[in-house]
């Protein structure tokens, strides 16, 4: 497996890179707000724009 460095906006790069993925797993911090939990822009973009199943895993 090789690693690549890709520059750009995280959400846009992730959506483009996941075009051939069979599953995308993204993490999210647990932040409690008065109206409930909050998804960040990367997880939000993944859920709405990636064409494969997306798993959002809370951490920390």
C-alpha positions as a printed Julia matrix, in Angstrom:
60×3 Matrix{Float64}:
   0.0    0.0    0.0
   1.32   3.44  -0.9
   0.48   6.8    0.63
  -0.16   9.91  -1.43
  -0.07  13.53  -0.36
  -2.96  15.45  -1.88
  -3.38  19.19  -1.43
  -6.74  20.93  -1.43
  -9.87  21.38   0.62
 -10.3   18.28   2.76
 -13.96  17.61   1.99
 -13.54  18.08  -1.78
 -10.42  15.91  -1.94
 -12.1   13.18   0.11
 -15.18  13.13  -2.12
 -13.01  12.95  -5.26
 -10.76  10.26  -3.82
 -13.69   8.13  -2.66
 -15.11   7.93  -6.2
 -13.83   4.35  -6.56
 -14.22   3.3   -2.92
 -16.52   0.52  -1.77
 -16.75   1.94   1.78
 -15.65   5.22   3.31
 -15.01   5.52   7.04
 -14.68   9.0    8.53
 -14.18   9.94  12.16
 -15.88  12.73  14.0
 -15.27  14.36  17.33
 -18.11  14.21  19.8
 -19.15  17.77  20.55
 -22.26  18.45  22.54
 -24.13  21.57  21.57
 -27.38  22.93  23.03
 -29.29  21.51  20.04
 -27.53  18.12  20.0
 -24.43  16.71  18.35
 -22.77  18.35  15.38
 -21.25  16.9   12.19
 -18.26  18.73  10.81
 -17.95  19.79   7.18
 -15.92  16.75   6.11
 -18.36  14.15   7.48
 -21.26  16.19   6.12
 -19.74  16.33   2.62
 -19.01  12.6    2.72
 -22.58  11.71   3.67
 -24.1   13.89   0.97
 -21.67  13.57  -1.94
 -19.91  10.18  -1.83
 -21.55   7.41  -3.84
 -20.49   4.5   -1.63
 -21.65   3.61   1.89
 -20.23   5.97   4.55
 -19.58   5.02   8.16
 -19.2    7.92  10.59
 -17.34   6.8   13.7
 -17.29   9.05  16.78
 -14.01   9.29  18.63
 -12.46  11.1   21.52
